[in-house]
Amino acid sequence: MKFLLSFCMMLLSFQQMQSQNLDLRILDKINGAPSTVADRNWNHFTDTDLPVTIATPVTLFIVGAATKNHDLKIKSYQTGIAIFTTEVITSCLKIGVRRERPFTDHPDIIYRKAKGNGFSFPSGHTSTAFATATSLSLSFPKWYVIVPSYTYACAIA
């Protein structure tokens, strides 16, 4: 029994190392060398995540209140709750996983391109962007809402 447990732990460690190596290689390809203009543009785009995340349920509520559309106000609450819940879960996972940012762990491979602080996994920007996109897509199941919402979330990711 001890042998089986030891073997499983060794296998799990090996798999985790392989996953980390694959993760690092993919990030290295995406990250690339420093590029002032491109990095500045992507950082600016990523910085829009918080205002968009906050503005989405607030705008839905304001429009719902102004037009006396009770359904739209309910959708604003649902969107706000989804975003809040996602943020809480993401924060708890960050504390539990405690994964350092790649530019901290691997400064020889990964260049720091953003002002990120704290732990890196899971990505708060990515999770809230996808929570917002999913909420909008469920509330308004039209291609002209779904495609831009998920395109924006993918760009944030």
C-alpha positions in Angstrom: 0.0 0.0 0.0 2.8 2.4 0.9 4.5 1.6 -2.4 1.3 2.4 -4.3 0.9 5.6 -2.5 4.5 6.6 -3.1 4.2 5.7 -6.8 1.0 7.8 -7.1 2.7 10.8 -5.5 5.7 10.4 -7.7 3.5 10.2 -10.8 1.5 13.2 -9.7 4.7 15.2 -9.1 6.1 14.2 -12.5 2.8 15.2 -14.2 2.8 18.5 -12.4 6.4 19.2 -13.6 5.5 18.3 -17.1 2.4 20.5 -17.0 4.4 23.4 -15.6 7.0 23.0 -18.3 4.4 23.0 -21.0 2.7 26.0 -19.4 6.0 27.8 -19.3 6.9 27.0 -22.9 3.5 28.3 -24.1 3.8 31.4 -22.0 7.3 32.0 -23.4 5.9 31.9 -27.0 3.0 34.2 -26.2 5.1 36.6 -24.1 7.9 37.1 -26.6 10.5 39.7 -26.4 9.8 43.2 -24.9 8.0 45.5 -27.4 7.2 48.9 -26.0 4.4 49.8 -28.4 2.6 46.5 -28.4 3.0 46.0 -24.7 1.7 49.5 -23.9 -1.3 48.8 -26.1 -2.1 45.4 -24.6 -1.7 46.8 -21.1 -4.0 49.7 -21.9 -6.6 47.2 -23.2 -6.3 45.0 -20.2 -6.7 48.0 -17.9 -10.2 48.5 -19.4 -11.4 45.2 -17.7 -12.3 46.8 -14.3 -14.3 49.7 -15.7 -16.1 47.4 -18.1 -16.8 44.8 -15.4 -18.3 47.5 -13.1 -20.1 49.4 -15.9 -21.9 46.3 -17.2 -24.3 45.6 -14.3 -24.5 49.3 -13.4 -25.5 50.2 -17.0 -28.0 47.4 -17.2 -29.6 48.6 -13.9 -29.7 52.3 -15.0 -31.3 51.5 -18.3 -33.7 49.1 -16.6 -34.7 51.8 -14.1 -35.0 54.5 -16.7 -37.2 52.4 -19.0 -39.1 50.8 -16.1 -37.9 47.4 -17.4 -38.0 45.1 -14.3 -36.4 42.2 -16.3 -33.4 44.3 -17.2 -32.9 45.2 -13.6 -33.0 41.6 -12.6 -30.4 40.8 -15.3 -28.2 43.6 -13.8 -28.4 41.9 -10.3 -27.6 38.5 -11.8 -24.6 39.9 -13.7 -23.4 41.7 -10.6 -23.8 38.6 -8.5 -22.0 36.5 -11.1 -19.1 38.9 -11.3 -18.8 39.2 -7.5 -19.0 35.4 -7.0 -16.3 34.9 -9.6 -14.1 37.5 -7.9 -14.5 35.8 -4.5 -13.8 32.3 -5.9 -10.8 33.6 -7.9 -9.4 35.3 -4.8 -9.8 32.2 -2.7 -8.1 30.1 -5.3 -5.2 32.5 -5.6 -4.7 32.2 -1.8 -5.0 28.5 -1.9 -2.8 27.8 -5.0 -0.3 30.6 -4.2 1.3 30.5 -7.7 4.0 33.2 -8.1 3.9 35.3 -11.2 6.0 33.8 -14.1 8.3 36.8 -14.3 9.1 36.3 -10.6 9.8 32.6 -10.9 11.4 32.6 -14.3 13.0 36.1 -14.9 15.5 34.6 -17.3 12.6 33.4 -19.7 9.6 35.6 -19.0 9.8 39.4 -19.2 7.7 41.5 -16.9 5.3 43.4 -19.2 2.6 44.4 -16.8 2.2 45.8 -13.3 0.6 42.7 -11.9 1.1 42.0 -8.2 0.1 39.2 -5.9 -0.4 35.6 -7.1 -0.9 34.8 -10.7 -3.3 31.9 -10.8 -6.1 32.0 -11.6 -6.2 35.3 -13.5 -8.6 37.8 -12.0 -8.8 39.8 -15.2 -9.6 36.7 -17.2 -12.1 35.2 -14.8 -14.1 38.5 -14.5 -14.0 39.2 -18.2 -15.4 35.7 -18.9 -18.0 36.0 -16.1 -19.1 39.3 -17.7 -19.2 37.8 -21.2 -21.1 34.8 -20.0 -23.7 36.9 -18.0 -24.3 39.1 -21.0 -24.6 36.1 -23.4 -27.1 34.4 -21.1 -29.1 37.6 -20.6 -29.0 38.5 -24.3 -28.6 35.3 -26.4 -27.9 37.1 -29.7 -24.8 36.7 -31.8 -24.1 40.5 -31.8 -23.9 40.3 -28.0 -22.1 36.9 -27.7 -19.4 37.4 -30.3 -18.1 40.8 -29.1 -18.4 39.7 -25.4 -16.3 36.6 -25.8 -13.9 38.3 -28.2 -13.3 41.0 -25.6 -12.8 38.3 -22.9 -10.4 36.4 -25.0 -8.4 39.5 -25.7 -8.2 40.2 -21.9 -7.1 36.7 -21.3 
